[in-house]
Amino acid sequence: MKIGFIGLGNMGGPMAANLAKAGHEVTGFDMADVSIEGVTMAASGPEAAAGADAVITMLPNGAILRLVAAEVIPAMAKGAALIDCSTVDVDSARAVAGQAADAGLMFVDAPVSGGIGGAAGGTLTFMAGGSAEAFAAAEPLFGIMGQKAVHCGEAGAGQAAKICNNMILGVTMIATCEAFALADKLGLDRQKMFDVVSTSSGYSWSMNAYCPAPGVGPQSPADNSYQPGFAAELMLKDLGLSQQAAASADADTPMGELAMALYKKFVEEEGGKGMDFSAMLPRFEKRGRAG
Ligand code: NAD
């Protein structure tokens, strides 16, 4: 297939490289001056999109997605598929889906889970929203860039699934970190704490797969001085999207709201910017009940 790929950053770069490696003809565009193995660079988004069977976007946020989509959609051939893999707000995903439909294009919102390692290794999970036809068109590409793709429903459903998942992740990471800090103060050995919780009812992905305590559990950013991984500011972005969605849907999400407030303080006032989101543990270590 001829594929246009716009947004070749930490995630988009390796995803585009994997498509090229699998034999697709990939033309890329990024505002920054980047080069990706096997990918021909274009001078603009519309140039990368012209004549493509599918255009994939992997951009920082919904406002940028809307700008890029407004330029790229008119350049795309009727019947082609626009696949947005960025994490954006549900409203932006639905707005772009509407514009794509008006132009006779297929659209899938397909945010990913799995991080930079998953992007490089082709093991991402895609959660997709869009028509059955659009999902079917995108599925072979998901198969190259990832190991699992779930069709969640109509346009916007992929983003809805992503922000619900990451709201759980933010809350469980905080809960895991505060429990480790409490265990420390109670004199409990961290390895024993891990051995018990990882096989008891307190287990979660945050504890079992991404343990925030250095030297305990599987290798994680905690073992690398909390270098991301998944940066605290990206978690803050996703928690913000979850609360934006909760407000517009009139959903009560007190834990999500508190997790957002804690990550906001961590990123903006407590030196958490540029740290992995699991660096909440050293934050709690330093604190007492009075803060
Ligand atoms: P990134 O900042 O590394 O990459 C974004 C790229 O988009 C940059 O190279 C930037 O130059 C480019 N860009 C910005 N505006 C543009 C424009 N108008 N036209 C063309 N290119 C433009 O970010 P990333 O880590 O690759 O994340 C991309 C998306 O994936 C985000 O929505 C993020 O929330 C999501 N995501 C990231 C991770 C992760 O672990 N990094 C995991 C899951 C999802």
Residues whose N, C-alpha, C, O or C-beta is under 5 A from the ligand:
A	BS01	NAD	G7 L8 G9 N10 M11 G12 F29 D30 M31 A32 M58 L59 P60 N61 I64 C85 S86 T87 V112 G115 I116 G229 F230
